[in-house]
Amino acid sequence: MINIKVRLFAALKEIIGKNSLDLQIPEGSSVGYAIESVERSYPAVKKIIGISKFAVNMEYADTEKKLDEGDEITIIMPVSGGLYSGAEKNIHIEITADKIDAAKALDFVSDVSAGSVLLFNGTVRDNDDGKPVEYLYYEAYEEMAVKEIKKLIEVAYDKYDILKVCVIHRTGKIDTGEISISIGVSSPHREDSYLASKFLIDSIKETVPVWKKEMFEEGGRWKRL
């Protein structure tokens, strides 16, 4: 038998009432076997798990991957959207519970070689399809979120001619009108910074383990669940 840990976030953590589960499973078991064990113990999460992805030791993995003693599985539910600074001083990634100062991203990516410095701020609107929103609550698997954002930035460098990139993502309670994510990109020419910024925000919303809960007067719901 081997011992593994399953980390839980957002709606899964709320339903199960824990932020992690310790499992003992047969040696040679796969991710799929471990996930089935969770579903048997907590049938209420089966629907959510059915639309989720999985990571082993902060790397995305399929259900066939074999597990070893001490491995850590994270169940990555569909996402909405730490600190890393690149060795070449051209990348800054930050996950923070503090209010975002957009000027920080703008200052970081500014460069005398840039013909374009672009700043994107994602802000919390006061409604969802006309339904009043009181605030949003974001939760992140911070270590993996930083790692995945770095991968996306590296892809952006391969695709576009860009100089510097800064991504700051906020967690916790965020009131309407406040910034939830700030992305700064600089490039020699404007088209590359536009395209890189769009690529980054679209990809972050698709793959990075950050979850968003919309809070209404009558209660909340995790977005896209």
Secondary structure by P-SEA (a helix, b strand, c coil): cbbbbbbbcaaaaaaacccbbbbbbcccccaaaaaaaaaaacccaaaaaaabbbbccccccccccccccbbbbbbcccccccccccccccbbbbbccccccaaaaaaaaccccccbbbbbbbbbccccccccccbbbbbcaaaaaaaaaaaaaaaaaacccccbbbbbbbccccccccccbbbbbbcccaaaaaaaaaaaaaaaaccccbbbbbbcccccccccc
